[in-house]
């Protein structure tokens, strides 16, 4: 970086880093300047957000950072305070939870293979990933439409990113690596047993609603 670049580079203060975090996930690939500012100010960021009952989750290797409520952990051990929750938990439908688990498993398999760092799946890949766990339906088009709805929900949650395609290209999606922060290795190690339970519940009770 030249001296001119340093002079023209945007300067970030604490608020310029915290505000984007309160809005959502910060990715290194999306804004390298903001990412570097976060790395430099992360101690101050952690001190500031702790007053709000939040904690910073930052993965330098994967290049993402986000905030989560410390109250979530406190609720698990029964010590939750009366502070209002700034970052709400969003309940997920059963099929969306299932799709997240399957994508996380696929990401783990992809990582073990080495090579590329970005896992890109076509719409058809994702449909085939989940359809074997869903009850059979006579109306194939309706089943595909429902899976498409679940895919769109995962995109909305930020775990999939729809890639730009031409008119004649099939839709494709990048599996965002932040998914690893929400489905951890311990949970993943028990995934096969969980998937068997999921399949039994889906077959027995149907897909459920959004």
MODELLER restraints for C-alpha pairs under 7 A, 6 or more apart:
rsr = mdl.restraints
at = mdl.atoms
rsr.add(forms.Gaussian(group=physical.xy_distance, feature=features.Distance(at['CA:12:A'], at['CA:37:A']), mean=6.26, stdev=0.5))
rsr.add(forms.Gaussian(group=physical.xy_distance, feature=features.Distance(at['CA:14:A'], at['CA:45:A']), mean=6.90, stdev=0.5))
rsr.add(forms.Gaussian(group=physical.xy_distance, feature=features.Distance(at['CA:17:A'], at['CA:34:A']), mean=6.85, stdev=0.5))
rsr.add(forms.Gaussian(group=physical.xy_distance, feature=features.Distance(at['CA:17:A'], at['CA:38:A']), mean=6.17, stdev=0.5))
rsr.add(forms.Gaussian(group=physical.xy_distance, feature=features.Distance(at['CA:18:A'], at['CA:45:A']), mean=6.72, stdev=0.5))
rsr.add(forms.Gaussian(group=physical.xy_distance, feature=features.Distance(at['CA:21:A'], at['CA:66:A']), mean=5.90, stdev=0.5))
rsr.add(forms.Gaussian(group=physical.xy_distance, feature=features.Distance(at['CA:21:A'], at['CA:67:A']), mean=6.42, stdev=0.5))
rsr.add(forms.Gaussian(group=physical.xy_distance, feature=features.Distance(at['CA:22:A'], at['CA:67:A']), mean=6.93, stdev=0.5))
rsr.add(forms.Gaussian(group=physical.xy_distance, feature=features.Distance(at['CA:24:A'], at['CA:66:A']), mean=6.44, stdev=0.5))
rsr.add(forms.Gaussian(group=physical.xy_distance, feature=features.Distance(at['CA:25:A'], at['CA:64:A']), mean=6.84, stdev=0.5))
rsr.add(forms.Gaussian(group=physical.xy_distance, feature=features.Distance(at['CA:25:A'], at['CA:65:A']), mean=5.79, stdev=0.5))
rsr.add(forms.Gaussian(group=physical.xy_distance, feature=features.Distance(at['CA:25:A'], at['CA:66:A']), mean=4.79, stdev=0.5))
rsr.add(forms.Gaussian(group=physical.xy_distance, feature=features.Distance(at['CA:26:A'], at['CA:64:A']), mean=5.63, stdev=0.5))
rsr.add(forms.Gaussian(group=physical.xy_distance, feature=features.Distance(at['CA:26:A'], at['CA:65:A']), mean=5.27, stdev=0.5))
rsr.add(forms.Gaussian(group=physical.xy_distance, feature=features.Distance(at['CA:26:A'], at['CA:66:A']), mean=6.44, stdev=0.5))
rsr.add(forms.Gaussian(group=physical.xy_distance, feature=features.Distance(at['CA:27:A'], at['CA:63:A']), mean=5.76, stdev=0.5))
rsr.add(forms.Gaussian(group=physical.xy_distance, feature=features.Distance(at['CA:27:A'], at['CA:64:A']), mean=4.54, stdev=0.5))
rsr.add(forms.Gaussian(group=physical.xy_distance, feature=features.Distance(at['CA:27:A'], at['CA:65:A']), mean=6.68, stdev=0.5))
rsr.add(forms.Gaussian(group=physical.xy_distance, feature=features.Distance(at['CA:28:A'], at['CA:35:A']), mean=5.27, stdev=0.5))
rsr.add(forms.Gaussian(group=physical.xy_distance, feature=features.Distance(at['CA:28:A'], at['CA:63:A']), mean=4.99, stdev=0.5))
rsr.add(forms.Gaussian(group=physical.xy_distance, feature=features.Distance(at['CA:28:A'], at['CA:64:A']), mean=6.17, stdev=0.5))
rsr.add(forms.Gaussian(group=physical.xy_distance, feature=features.Distance(at['CA:46:A'], at['CA:55:A']), mean=6.45, stdev=0.5))
rsr.add(forms.Gaussian(group=physical.xy_distance, feature=features.Distance(at['CA:46:A'], at['CA:56:A']), mean=6.16, stdev=0.5))
rsr.add(forms.Gaussian(group=physical.xy_distance, feature=features.Distance(at['CA:49:A'], at['CA:55:A']), mean=6.40, stdev=0.5))
rsr.add(forms.Gaussian(group=physical.xy_distance, feature=features.Distance(at['CA:53:A'], at['CA:69:A']), mean=6.04, stdev=0.5))
rsr.add(forms.Gaussian(group=physical.xy_distance, feature=features.Distance(at['CA:53:A'], at['CA:70:A']), mean=5.60, stdev=0.5))
rsr.add(forms.Gaussian(group=physical.xy_distance, feature=features.Distance(at['CA:53:A'], at['CA:71:A']), mean=6.75, stdev=0.5))
rsr.add(forms.Gaussian(group=physical.xy_distance, feature=features.Distance(at['CA:54:A'], at['CA:67:A']), mean=6.35, stdev=0.5))
rsr.add(forms.Gaussian(group=physical.xy_distance, feature=features.Distance(at['CA:54:A'], at['CA:68:A']), mean=5.57, stdev=0.5))
rsr.add(forms.Gaussian(group=physical.xy_distance, feature=features.Distance(at['CA:54:A'], at['CA:69:A']), mean=4.46, stdev=0.5))
rsr.add(forms.Gaussian(group=physical.xy_distance, feature=features.Distance(at['CA:54:A'], at['CA:70:A']), mean=5.21, stdev=0.5))
rsr.add(forms.Gaussian(group=physical.xy_distance, feature=features.Distance(at['CA:55:A'], at['CA:67:A']), mean=5.63, stdev=0.5))
rsr.add(forms.Gaussian(group=physical.xy_distance, feature=features.Distance(at['CA:55:A'], at['CA:68:A']), mean=5.56, stdev=0.5))
rsr.add(forms.Gaussian(group=physical.xy_distance, feature=features.Distance(at['CA:55:A'], at['CA:69:A']), mean=6.22, stdev=0.5))
rsr.add(forms.Gaussian(group=physical.xy_distance, feature=features.Distance(at['CA:55:A'], at['CA:70:A']), mean=6.04, stdev=0.5))
rsr.add(forms.Gaussian(group=physical.xy_distance, feature=features.Distance(at['CA:56:A'], at['CA:66:A']), mean=6.01, stdev=0.5))
rsr.add(forms.Gaussian(group=physical.xy_distance, feature=features.Distance(at['CA:56:A'], at['CA:67:A']), mean=4.79, stdev=0.5))
rsr.add(forms.Gaussian(group=physical.xy_distance, feature=features.Distance(at['CA:56:A'], at['CA:68:A']), mean=6.68, stdev=0.5))
rsr.add(forms.Gaussian(group=physical.xy_distance, feature=features.Distance(at['CA:57:A'], at['CA:65:A']), mean=5.46, stdev=0.5))
rsr.add(forms.Gaussian(group=physical.xy_distance, feature=features.Distance(at['CA:57:A'], at['CA:66:A']), mean=5.38, stdev=0.5))
rsr.add(forms.Gaussian(group=physical.xy_distance, feature=features.Distance(at['CA:57:A'], at['CA:67:A']), mean=5.98, stdev=0.5))
rsr.add(forms.Gaussian(group=physical.xy_distance, feature=features.Distance(at['CA:58:A'], at['CA:64:A']), mean=6.07, stdev=0.5))
rsr.add(forms.Gaussian(group=physical.xy_distance, feature=features.Distance(at['CA:58:A'], at['CA:65:A']), mean=4.22, stdev=0.5))
rsr.add(forms.Gaussian(group=physical.xy_distance, feature=features.Distance(at['CA:58:A'], at['CA:66:A']), mean=6.65, stdev=0.5))
rsr.add(forms.Gaussian(group=physical.xy_distance, feature=features.Distance(at['CA:59:A'], at['CA:65:A']), mean=6.23, stdev=0.5))
rsr.add(forms.Gaussian(group=physical.xy_distance, feature=features.Distance(at['CA:62:A'], at['CA:177:A']), mean=6.78, stdev=0.5))
rsr.add(forms.Gaussian(group=physical.xy_distance, feature=features.Distance(at['CA:64:A'], at['CA:178:A']), mean=6.72, stdev=0.5))
rsr.add(forms.Gaussian(group=physical.xy_distance, feature=features.Distance(at['CA:68:A'], at['CA:87:A']), mean=6.62, stdev=0.5))
rsr.add(forms.Gaussian(group=physical.xy_distance, feature=features.Distance(at['CA:69:A'], at['CA:87:A']), mean=6.24, stdev=0.5))
rsr.add(forms.Gaussian(group=physical.xy_distance, feature=features.Distance(at['CA:71:A'], at['CA:80:A']), mean=5.67, stdev=0.5))
rsr.add(forms.Gaussian(group=physical.xy_distance, feature=features.Distance(at['CA:74:A'], at['CA:80:A']), mean=4.54, stdev=0.5))
rsr.add(forms.Gaussian(group=physical.xy_distance, feature=features.Distance(at['CA:93:A'], at['CA:208:A']), mean=6.85, stdev=0.5))
rsr.add(forms.Gaussian(group=physical.xy_distance, feature=features.Distance(at['CA:93:A'], at['CA:209:A']), mean=6.30, stdev=0.5))
rsr.add(forms.Gaussian(group=physical.xy_distance, feature=features.Distance(at['CA:93:A'], at['CA:210:A']), mean=5.21, stdev=0.5))
rsr.add(forms.Gaussian(group=physical.xy_distance, feature=features.Distance(at['CA:94:A'], at['CA:207:A']), mean=6.84, stdev=0.5))
rsr.add(forms.Gaussian(group=physical.xy_distance, feature=features.Distance(at['CA:94:A'], at['CA:208:A']), mean=6.55, stdev=0.5))
rsr.add(forms.Gaussian(group=physical.xy_distance, feature=features.Distance(at['CA:95:A'], at['CA:150:A']), mean=6.95, stdev=0.5))
rsr.add(forms.Gaussian(group=physical.xy_distance, feature=features.Distance(at['CA:95:A'], at['CA:207:A']), mean=6.29, stdev=0.5))
rsr.add(forms.Gaussian(group=physical.xy_distance, feature=features.Distance(at['CA:96:A'], at['CA:150:A']), mean=5.58, stdev=0.5))
rsr.add(forms.Gaussian(group=physical.xy_distance, feature=features.Distance(at['CA:96:A'], at['CA:154:A']), mean=6.98, stdev=0.5))
rsr.add(forms.Gaussian(group=physical.xy_distance, feature=features.Distance(at['CA:99:A'], at['CA:130:A']), mean=6.36, stdev=0.5))
rsr.add(forms.Gaussian(group=physical.xy_distance, feature=features.Distance(at['CA:104:A'], at['CA:179:A']), mean=6.58, stdev=0.5))
rsr.add(forms.Gaussian(group=physical.xy_distance, feature=features.Distance(at['CA:104:A'], at['CA:180:A']), mean=6.78, stdev=0.5))
rsr.add(forms.Gaussian(group=physical.xy_distance, feature=features.Distance(at['CA:104:A'], at['CA:183:A']), mean=6.83, stdev=0.5))
rsr.add(forms.Gaussian(group=physical.xy_distance, feature=features.Distance(at['CA:105:A'], at['CA:188:A']), mean=6.89, stdev=0.5))
rsr.add(forms.Gaussian(group=physical.xy_distance, feature=features.Distance(at['CA:107:A'], at['CA:119:A']), mean=6.88, stdev=0.5))
rsr.add(forms.Gaussian(group=physical.xy_distance, feature=features.Distance(at['CA:118:A'], at['CA:174:A']), mean=6.85, stdev=0.5))
rsr.add(forms.Gaussian(group=physical.xy_distance, feature=features.Distance(at['CA:119:A'], at['CA:174:A']), mean=5.72, stdev=0.5))
rsr.add(forms.Gaussian(group=physical.xy_distance, feature=features.Distance(at['CA:119:A'], at['CA:175:A']), mean=5.64, stdev=0.5))
rsr.add(forms.Gaussian(group=physical.xy_distance, feature=features.Distance(at['CA:120:A'], at['CA:172:A']), mean=6.75, stdev=0.5))
rsr.add(forms.Gaussian(group=physical.xy_distance, feature=features.Distance(at['CA:120:A'], at['CA:173:A']), mean=5.49, stdev=0.5))
rsr.add(forms.Gaussian(group=physical.xy_distance, feature=features.Distance(at['CA:120:A'], at['CA:174:A']), mean=4.36, stdev=0.5))
rsr.add(forms.Gaussian(group=physical.xy_distance, feature=features.Distance(at['CA:120:A'], at['CA:175:A']), mean=6.27, stdev=0.5))
rsr.add(forms.Gaussian(group=physical.xy_distance, feature=features.Distance(at['CA:121:A'], at['CA:172:A']), mean=5.59, stdev=0.5))
rsr.add(forms.Gaussian(group=physical.xy_distance, feature=features.Distance(at['CA:121:A'], at['CA:173:A']), mean=5.33, stdev=0.5))
rsr.add(forms.Gaussian(group=physical.xy_distance, feature=features.Distance(at['CA:121:A'], at['CA:174:A']), mean=6.39, stdev=0.5))
rsr.add(forms.Gaussian(group=physical.xy_distance, feature=features.Distance(at['CA:122:A'], at['CA:170:A']), mean=6.97, stdev=0.5))
rsr.add(forms.Gaussian(group=physical.xy_distance, feature=features.Distance(at['CA:122:A'], at['CA:171:A']), mean=5.94, stdev=0.5))
rsr.add(forms.Gaussian(group=physical.xy_distance, feature=features.Distance(at['CA:122:A'], at['CA:172:A']), mean=4.05, stdev=0.5))
rsr.add(forms.Gaussian(group=physical.xy_distance, feature=features.Distance(at['CA:122:A'], at['CA:173:A']), mean=6.11, stdev=0.5))
rsr.add(forms.Gaussian(group=physical.xy_distance, feature=features.Distance(at['CA:123:A'], at['CA:171:A']), mean=5.55, stdev=0.5))
rsr.add(forms.Gaussian(group=physical.xy_distance, feature=features.Distance(at['CA:123:A'], at['CA:172:A']), mean=5.54, stdev=0.5))
rsr.add(forms.Gaussian(group=physical.xy_distance, feature=features.Distance(at['CA:127:A'], at['CA:147:A']), mean=6.51, stdev=0.5))
rsr.add(forms.Gaussian(group=physical.xy_distance, feature=features.Distance(at['CA:133:A'], at['CA:199:A']), mean=5.20, stdev=0.5))
rsr.add(forms.Gaussian(group=physical.xy_distance, feature=features.Distance(at['CA:134:A'], at['CA:199:A']), mean=6.98, stdev=0.5))
rsr.add(forms.Gaussian(group=physical.xy_distance, feature=features.Distance(at['CA:134:A'], at['CA:202:A']), mean=6.24, stdev=0.5))
rsr.add(forms.Gaussian(group=physical.xy_distance, feature=features.Distance(at['CA:134:A'], at['CA:203:A']), mean=6.74, stdev=0.5))
rsr.add(forms.Gaussian(group=physical.xy_distance, feature=features.Distance(at['CA:135:A'], at['CA:202:A']), mean=6.63, stdev=0.5))
rsr.add(forms.Gaussian(group=physical.xy_distance, feature=features.Distance(at['CA:135:A'], at['CA:203:A']), mean=5.19, stdev=0.5))
rsr.add(forms.Gaussian(group=physical.xy_distance, feature=features.Distance(at['CA:135:A'], at['CA:206:A']), mean=6.84, stdev=0.5))
rsr.add(forms.Gaussian(group=physical.xy_distance, feature=features.Distance(at['CA:137:A'], at['CA:143:A']), mean=6.84, stdev=0.5))
rsr.add(forms.Gaussian(group=physical.xy_distance, feature=features.Distance(at['CA:154:A'], at['CA:160:A']), mean=5.93, stdev=0.5))
rsr.add(forms.Gaussian(group=physical.xy_distance, feature=features.Distance(at['CA:155:A'], at['CA:161:A']), mean=5.78, stdev=0.5))
rsr.add(forms.Gaussian(group=physical.xy_distance, feature=features.Distance(at['CA:159:A'], at['CA:175:A']), mean=6.13, stdev=0.5))
rsr.add(forms.Gaussian(group=physical.xy_distance, feature=features.Distance(at['CA:159:A'], at['CA:176:A']), mean=5.05, stdev=0.5))
rsr.add(forms.Gaussian(group=physical.xy_distance, feature=features.Distance(at['CA:159:A'], at['CA:178:A']), mean=6.78, stdev=0.5))
rsr.add(forms.Gaussian(group=physical.xy_distance, feature=features.Distance(at['CA:159:A'], at['CA:179:A']), mean=5.78, stdev=0.5))
rsr.add(forms.Gaussian(group=physical.xy_distance, feature=features.Distance(at['CA:160:A'], at['CA:173:A']), mean=6.08, stdev=0.5))
rsr.add(forms.Gaussian(group=physical.xy_distance, feature=features.Distance(at['CA:160:A'], at['CA:174:A']), mean=5.61, stdev=0.5))
rsr.add(forms.Gaussian(group=physical.xy_distance, feature=features.Distance(at['CA:160:A'], at['CA:175:A']), mean=4.76, stdev=0.5))
rsr.add(forms.Gaussian(group=physical.xy_distance, feature=features.Distance(at['CA:160:A'], at['CA:176:A']), mean=5.51, stdev=0.5))
rsr.add(forms.Gaussian(group=physical.xy_distance, feature=features.Distance(at['CA:161:A'], at['CA:173:A']), mean=5.34, stdev=0.5))
rsr.add(forms.Gaussian(group=physical.xy_distance, feature=features.Distance(at['CA:161:A'], at['CA:174:A']), mean=5.08, stdev=0.5))
rsr.add(forms.Gaussian(group=physical.xy_distance, feature=features.Distance(at['CA:161:A'], at['CA:175:A']), mean=6.60, stdev=0.5))
rsr.add(forms.Gaussian(group=physical.xy_distance, feature=features.Distance(at['CA:161:A'], at['CA:176:A']), mean=6.81, stdev=0.5))
rsr.add(forms.Gaussian(group=physical.xy_distance, feature=features.Distance(at['CA:162:A'], at['CA:172:A']), mean=6.10, stdev=0.5))
rsr.add(forms.Gaussian(group=physical.xy_distance, feature=features.Distance(at['CA:162:A'], at['CA:173:A']), mean=4.43, stdev=0.5))
rsr.add(forms.Gaussian(group=physical.xy_distance, feature=features.Distance(at['CA:162:A'], at['CA:174:A']), mean=6.46, stdev=0.5))
rsr.add(forms.Gaussian(group=physical.xy_distance, feature=features.Distance(at['CA:163:A'], at['CA:172:A']), mean=5.76, stdev=0.5))
rsr.add(forms.Gaussian(group=physical.xy_distance, feature=features.Distance(at['CA:163:A'], at['CA:173:A']), mean=5.49, stdev=0.5))
rsr.add(forms.Gaussian(group=physical.xy_distance, feature=features.Distance(at['CA:163:A'], at['CA:174:A']), mean=6.89, stdev=0.5))
rsr.add(forms.Gaussian(group=physical.xy_distance, feature=features.Distance(at['CA:165:A'], at['CA:171:A']), mean=6.67, stdev=0.5))
